Amino acid sequence: MSKKIYSDIASNAIDSVIIDNETNQVVVKYKSSEKSYTYSTEDAEEFNTQLLAEFDDLETASIGKFMNQSVSQGRLQLIQD
């Protein structure tokens, strides 16, 4: 399956993340909004690996911070509706 779905995330900001390897897109649903945001990424599999590393290190990591850094560093680019 080309989609990886993460829900029930231990995060105050992120409700769910869907990573689609076929389209290189990442869909993020924030807890503060009913809307989902779709981002493009150059390598969805690599992004998935980085996200899983954040899950493995939840004591010091923040999924919301990771997502914000990914956007600000250009690893995720918002696709306009």
Contacts in CASP RR format, 6 or more apart in sequence:
PFRMAT RR
TARGET T0000
AUTHOR 0000-0000-0000
METHOD contacts of the structure
MODEL  1
MSKKIYSDIASNAIDSVIIDNETNQVVVKYKSSEKSYTYSTEDAEEFNTQ
LLAEFDDLETASIGKFMNQSVSQGRLQLIQD
2 20 0 8 1.000
2 21 0 8 1.000
2 22 0 8 1.000
3 18 0 8 1.000
3 19 0 8 1.000
3 20 0 8 1.000
3 21 0 8 1.000
4 18 0 8 1.000
4 19 0 8 1.000
4 21 0 8 1.000
4 48 0 8 1.000
5 16 0 8 1.000
5 17 0 8 1.000
5 18 0 8 1.000
6 16 0 8 1.000
6 17 0 8 1.000
6 18 0 8 1.000
6 19 0 8 1.000
6 51 0 8 1.000
6 55 0 8 1.000
7 15 0 8 1.000
7 16 0 8 1.000
9 15 0 8 1.000
9 16 0 8 1.000
9 17 0 8 1.000
9 63 0 8 1.000
10 58 0 8 1.000
10 63 0 8 1.000
11 31 0 8 1.000
11 62 0 8 1.000
11 63 0 8 1.000
11 64 0 8 1.000
12 31 0 8 1.000
12 64 0 8 1.000
13 30 0 8 1.000
13 31 0 8 1.000
13 32 0 8 1.000
13 63 0 8 1.000
13 64 0 8 1.000
13 67 0 8 1.000
14 28 0 8 1.000
14 29 0 8 1.000
14 30 0 8 1.000
14 31 0 8 1.000
14 63 0 8 1.000
14 64 0 8 1.000
14 67 0 8 1.000
15 29 0 8 1.000
15 30 0 8 1.000
15 31 0 8 1.000
16 28 0 8 1.000
16 29 0 8 1.000
17 26 0 8 1.000
17 27 0 8 1.000
17 28 0 8 1.000
17 29 0 8 1.000
17 51 0 8 1.000
17 63 0 8 1.000
17 67 0 8 1.000
18 26 0 8 1.000
18 27 0 8 1.000
19 25 0 8 1.000
19 26 0 8 1.000
19 44 0 8 1.000
19 47 0 8 1.000
19 48 0 8 1.000
19 51 0 8 1.000
20 26 0 8 1.000
20 27 0 8 1.000
20 44 0 8 1.000
21 44 0 8 1.000
21 45 0 8 1.000
21 48 0 8 1.000
23 44 0 8 1.000
24 40 0 8 1.000
24 41 0 8 1.000
24 42 0 8 1.000
24 43 0 8 1.000
24 44 0 8 1.000
25 38 0 8 1.000
25 39 0 8 1.000
25 40 0 8 1.000
25 41 0 8 1.000
25 44 0 8 1.000
25 79 0 8 1.000
26 38 0 8 1.000
26 39 0 8 1.000
26 40 0 8 1.000
26 41 0 8 1.000
26 44 0 8 1.000
26 47 0 8 1.000
26 76 0 8 1.000
27 36 0 8 1.000
27 37 0 8 1.000
27 38 0 8 1.000
27 39 0 8 1.000
28 36 0 8 1.000
28 37 0 8 1.000
28 39 0 8 1.000
28 67 0 8 1.000
29 35 0 8 1.000
29 36 0 8 1.000
29 37 0 8 1.000
30 37 0 8 1.000
37 78 0 8 1.000
38 78 0 8 1.000
38 79 0 8 1.000
39 71 0 8 1.000
39 76 0 8 1.000
39 77 0 8 1.000
39 78 0 8 1.000
39 79 0 8 1.000
40 76 0 8 1.000
40 77 0 8 1.000
40 79 0 8 1.000
41 47 0 8 1.000
41 70 0 8 1.000
41 75 0 8 1.000
41 76 0 8 1.000
41 77 0 8 1.000
42 75 0 8 1.000
47 70 0 8 1.000
47 75 0 8 1.000
47 76 0 8 1.000
50 66 0 8 1.000
50 70 0 8 1.000
51 63 0 8 1.000
51 66 0 8 1.000
54 61 0 8 1.000
54 62 0 8 1.000
54 63 0 8 1.000
54 66 0 8 1.000
55 61 0 8 1.000
55 63 0 8 1.000
67 76 0 8 1.000
70 76 0 8 1.000
71 77 0 8 1.000
71 78 0 8 1.000
END
